[in-house]
């Protein structure tokens, strides 16, 4: 009888863990399966439908036979639409289309990072940043960005973190999970620092560009002289409610894009042809829905911020964009729950609210900045109002 070789993970795979966001989603799903009425505010997915004209374009593309292998770097039609929709000048060979913005980031880091390289990441940060960097065997250098500074990286923090090993600095504006937005003056100040260090590249994740409640400035607009070492990441998932279509793109210097295309060619090859046709329709079709949906998110934001700040022990800044709030909950630490357990950290706060209020949130530690929690308001107003009411009742039951 032949002995079966036991499964063994590679060191690279073994370094990755299931994200806390997914773990909380699964816990909430288990409660729902047991018959509990759980409200989940942990994921960043708009509740709006994909625009009808986008769906029509995808169906027509399929009927027209646009179902064969697309170019690895993206169809000429979509790359052209991306350039026309961009507020700065770039060439066609400076664009790559990928299966979501996450793949753009992964491509870039796989194409440029070696073991020992460092990537500066302001915290709080989207959880996938750290995992992608770790997967590439590089070192993430997190910089805590306090709520008192609107969760924005300051120039002096950036300069003190740069070393000879620094390869990239990441900026996310508007940000996930904080909703922080970097204005032109903020970007100019960071660019002044980066001009001193020509070995440092900039990755600007601007996926929430059109969900901005203040004037939006792309990093390449603010610092066009740094374009030769800047990668802009964007996509249709958030603004056009196209998360499942899996289309993102990167705009950067041609040598970087060529290297990213080589990486992508050995993983997924070109992004889905029908999804690319849909993305063309999104970018070239009516754009009034962007302002309409942004206004709806703004209304929800104000409702959520006001309700959270009315809760004892919660302090919530007003975010400048995206559809998340990232309130401070440290004043709840040391409180006792109705069943006699003690709350000692942000994970305890979220666990309490999940089990006693049936509201799923994500602790700040998952984003590299403990003492907070993330709540997405990309949900209907009725669900948000009910969830906030449950949270308030549960928090009022805590004993200090």
N, C-alpha and C positions, 0 to 999 in steps of 0.2 A: 504493500500500500504506500503510495507517494505522500510524503509529509507536505502539508501546505505551508508555504512560507508566510509568516505573520506579516500583516500590513505594517509598514513603517513610513511615517511621514518624513518628508525632507525637512532639514533644519529651517528652510525658508517658510514652509507651510506651518511648521510647529510654532513659529513665532507669532502667528496670527490667531486671534481669538474672536469669538462671536461678539459683535459690538453690544454695548450696554443698551443701545436703542432697540436692537433686535431682541435682546433678552427681555426688556420691559414689554415690548409688543407681544412676545410669546406669553408672558405672564398675564397680560391683559386678555389675550385670546383664550387662555385656559379658564379665566374667571367667566368670560362670556359663555364658554362652552358649558360651564356649570350652571348657567341660567342667570348670572348676574348681569345687570345693566351697566356695563362699563363704557365710559366715554374716553376715547383715546385721543390725546392731543400731543402725541409724541413724534409724529411723522410730518415731513415737509412736503406735502402733496396738495396742490390746489384742489378745491372742491368744484371748480368750474369745469364744464365740458370742453373738450377740444373743439375749436370753431368748426362749424359745419362745412365751410368752404375748404378747409384743410382736409377734412375727411373725404369730401368729394374729389379733391385733387388726387388723393392717394388711390381711390377707387379707379379713377380714370387712368392713372399711371399703370395700374395693374392690368386694366383692360387693354391698354396700348402696348403691352408686352414689356414694360420696364421692370422685368423680373429676373434679369440676368446679372452676372457679377458686375458690380459697379467699380470704378477706379478706386484704388486703395486710398488715395488722398481725398476722395469725394468727387461727386459729379461736377462738371464745369458749371451747370446751371445753379447748383446750390452754392458753390464757392463764389460765383458771380453775385448771387443774391446776398450773401454774407457781406461781401465787400461794399455793395450799395447801401446796406443797412448800417454800416459802420461809420462812426463819426470821425475817423482818422483815415489817412491814406495808407493803403497796403497793396501789394501785388498778388496775383493769383497763386504764385508759387510760395507765398507766405501763409497759406491757409491749409489746414488739415481738418477733415470731417471725421468724427469718430462715433463710436457707439456710446454716446453720453459724454458729458463733461468730465466725469470721473476717469474715463479711458484717456482723455486728452492729458490729464495730469499724470496718469500712470505712464503713458507713452513718453512724456517729457522726462520724467525722473529715471525711467529705465534707460533712456537714451543718453543720459548725462551724468548719472550718479555712480560713483565707485565707493567701495567700502572705506569708511573714514571721512567721507565728505559730510558737510553739515548743511542743514536747511533750517533757516530761522523761520519760526511760525508763531505769530502773535496768538496768545490764548485769551479768550476761548476760541477754539477752532473746530471746524467740521471734523468729525471723528475719523473719516477716511484718510485725511492728510497724514496722520501719524502712522497708520497701517501701511500706506503706500510707501512712505519713506523707509519704514522698517523692512518692508519686503525687498526694497532695493539695497538693503544692507548699509544704508547711510544712517546718520545720526540727526534726529530732530532736536533743535534748540528752541524750546518753548519760551516765550516771553509773556509773563502775566500782564494783562492790560486791564487796569482796574475800572470799576464802574464809575468812579469819580472822574475819570478821563474818557468817559463814554466808550469804554472798551477799545480805544484806538491806540495803536502803536505810536509812541513818541520818538522823535528823532534821536534823542540822547540814549533811549533804550536800544534802538537799532544799532547805533554806532558802537555801543559798549559790547554788543553781542557778536559783532563781525570779527572773524579770525581769518588766518590764511587758509583754513579748511572750508570756509563758507562758500557754498556753491550757489545757493538760491536763498531769496527771501520771499515769503508768500504773503500776499495781501488779498483780503476778501472783502469786497465792498459792493453793495450792502452785504453785511456779514451774517453768517450762520454760525452760532446760535444767537448772537446778540442783537442783530439788526443794525449794528454800527455802520456808519457811512463816512467815508473819507472825502472831505471837500477838497477843492482845488488847492487851498492853502496847506492843508494837511499833506497832500501828495507832493506839493512843491518842496515842503520841508524835508520829507523823506528822500526825495530825489536829490536834494543838496548833499545829503550824506552819501548816497549811493554813487554819486559822481566821483567821490574820492577813492572808490574801491572798484576798479574796472573788472575784477575777477568775479564779482557778485552779480548774478542774474536775478531778474524779477519775474515772478509768476503772479499775475493779477487775475483772480477768480472773480468774474463780473457776471455770474449767472443770474443774479437778482437785479440786474441793471434797470429793468422796466418796472420793478416794484420798489420804487424809491419815492419818498415823500419830501425830499429836498433835491435841489439840482444835482444831477449825477455827472461826474467827471471821470472818464476813463484814465487810467494811469498813462496811457500813450498820448492822450491829449495834454496832460499836465507836463509830461517829460518826453517830448518827441525825440530829443537828442539821445535818449536811452533805448530807442526802439531796437537797436541791434543786439540788445541783451534782455529784451522783454517779451514774455509770452502772455497774451490775453486769452483767457478761457471764457467761453460763453456757450449758449445753447438755447433751445426752444422749450425746454421742459417746464420751467417755472412760469415764465411770462405768458406762454401760449397754452398752458395746461396740457402739455404733451409729454408727460413723464414716461409713459409706456412706449413712446415711439423711439426713444433712445437715440437722440441726435444732439451732439455737442460739437464744438469746434475750437480750434486754437489758431491764433494769428501771431506769428513771430518771424524772426529772421529765417531766410530760406535754408541755410545749413542746418538749423535746429529742426525745422519742419521736415526736411529730407530724412534726418535721423529718426524722427518720430514715425514717418511713413514706413521706414524699414522695420521698426519694431512692430508696428501695427500689421504689416504684411505677413508677419510670422505668428500672429495671434488671431485676430478676427478678419483680417483683410478689410475690404470696404464695408461701411455701414449699410444697413438695409436700403435697397434701392427705392422701395415704395415709401419708406420713411423719409428719405431725402427729398422725394417729390413733394411730400406733405410739408416738409420744412420750407421748401421754396415757396409754396402757397402761403405759408404763415408769414414769411418775411416780405413777400411782395403784394399780399392782399390787403384788405382794410386793416388799418392800425388803430382805429378808434377804440377797439375793445381793450387795448392796453391801458388807456387812461380810465376807462370804465371800471375795469377790474382792480386797478390800483386804488381808485376811489373807494371801492367796496372793502378792500383790505385796510385802508386808512380808517374807515368807520369802525371796523372790527378792532383794530389796534387801540383806538381811543376807548372803546368800551372795555376791553380787557385790562388796559393800564389803569383806568379809573377803578375798576372793581378790585384789582390786586392791591392797589395802594390803600384801599379802604379796609383791607384785612390786617389784623394785628400781627406784627412780626414780619411783614412782607414790604420790601422797598423796591419799586420797579421804575427804572428809567424809561423815557419815551424813545423807542427805537426810531432810527431815521429811514429804515427800509426793510426789505424782506417781509416775512410774515411770522416772526417769532418775537417773544419777549424773554428776557433772561434776568428775572428778579432775584434780588438778594434775599436769602431766607435764614441768615445766620442768627437773627434775633429769636428764632424758634429753637435754637440749640439749647439743650438743658430742660426743655419742657417735657412734661409727662403726659402720655397718651391716656385715654380712658381705661385701657386695660393694664396700666401701670408700667409700661415700658418707657424708656427714656429716648428722646431724640438727640442724637449726638452729631449728626452730619446731614448733608444734603440728600444722600441716599435714603436715610431714615425718613426724611420729610416726604420724599416721593413714595416710599413704601407705605407710609401711613396714609397718604392721600389715595393711593391705589386701593388699599384694603378697607379703608373706612369711608372714603368719599366716592370710591369707584371711578376715580379719575386718573388716567395714566399720563405721567409727565416723565421727563428725563433729567436726572441729577447733573449738576454742573461738572462734577468730576469726570464725566464721560467726555467733556469738551475741554478738559485741561484746566478748568478754573472752578474748584470746589466752592461751596457756600452759596450756590445759585441753583436754579432749575430752569430748563427750557420748556416753554409752552408754545406750541404752534397755534396760530389763529387762522389757519387755512381751512376753516370749517364753517358750517352754517351758523348764523347768529343764534338760533334757538339752542343748538347744542352747546355753544360757547356760554350762553347765559345760564343754562342748566348746570354746566360744569363748574362755573365760577360760584354759583350758589352753593353747590355741594362742598366746594373747597372752603368757602367762608364758614359754613356750618361746622365742618370738621376742625378747622383751625380754632374756632371759638370754643371747642371742647377741650383744647389743650390746657394743662395747668402749668403755670410758670413756677 
